[in-house]
């Protein structure tokens, strides 16, 4: 029995040592790093020491108390790189504690930062006068939209230890914390986690707002409801394999989730981070909104279905990442000429579908003059707002139509929203410049041969894993 207890103790000690990390905040000069003991967190704990943070008292003699409250607390994360942005933690779950006599005492067990990442107006509590610092636990995500987590399903949790000012019992504080963990690699990757959480929150907020605008313009249109999904990201996982939405879960547990791949070149451009998060989250939304009833087959060839399914996600991802402007790619379909071959014009490709969708959204263009909402809104509205309304309206069309192909999407849109002969003529121009037939179908096979009713079977080859709907996107 004694031997078993010794072995168990060694195992527990190894686990604690393997997850214990430390960090420090930068404020004019480097501060001493002090590690505090780990407690059960429900997530992957990452300790970040606040400015001048000291060890909490483990034993005390006095029993005097003081009143303590938080008026405002705001923290941002940086990675120490020159000129690097500061990342707040908006709309994330948090809890606040202090250590007393070796035990974690929670001031609040459940809270959520606001859209700026602030913690506001935590009610006053009584605490021992010997307590000199609080610990703020940030979980990167919330139960409504989901969390950023490791591949073992543990949520990332940043714990920031912050001094209580001696001269005041009410904290109004903000600070920029350097993710200086046990080495530069950890610093780098935990900062990526914070960035992904930030853009995940922004993507949900932006998409919700644009659909709401469309709902206000068209009261009978389908409103958007957020459904939570978790995002998996971790150093050394899914390396150079792109990103994916998993209908049945990455672990095959029947719970959908998203994986964001690590890149061996350690390049995570801002635009790509925004695009990748929105792209995969869009797959989740379109899957849950448009999945077919049981027993109803998808009859179109897989490559045609995939060009729409992936094209829609690419399109929405780029709208978020590029501020609704792909004007530099306006002639991409018409002018492609790799090795003397146009790979996109009239062909069932992801790029073709993405560009057709963009031509429905843009307001000013050099090659066509169609805008989906132009018949329903004031022309004096700023162009960016018109584009945002177009995206919101396009979402409702995606949901209402239950389309599985670009042709089905276009047919539903045409029948419901193109009301005048003038608009119809502009819409037909969109089909023409992208090489589509008048009925919205693709004109050519991938090899350039004309599409016929008897010859779509050659298009069945595709790398999509239908058994799990793994929609993989390589880093753009």
Order of alpha helices (4+ residues) and beta strands (2+ residues): alpha-beta-beta-beta-beta-beta-beta-beta-beta-beta-beta-beta-beta-alpha-beta-beta-beta-alpha-alpha-alpha-alpha-alpha-alpha-alpha-beta
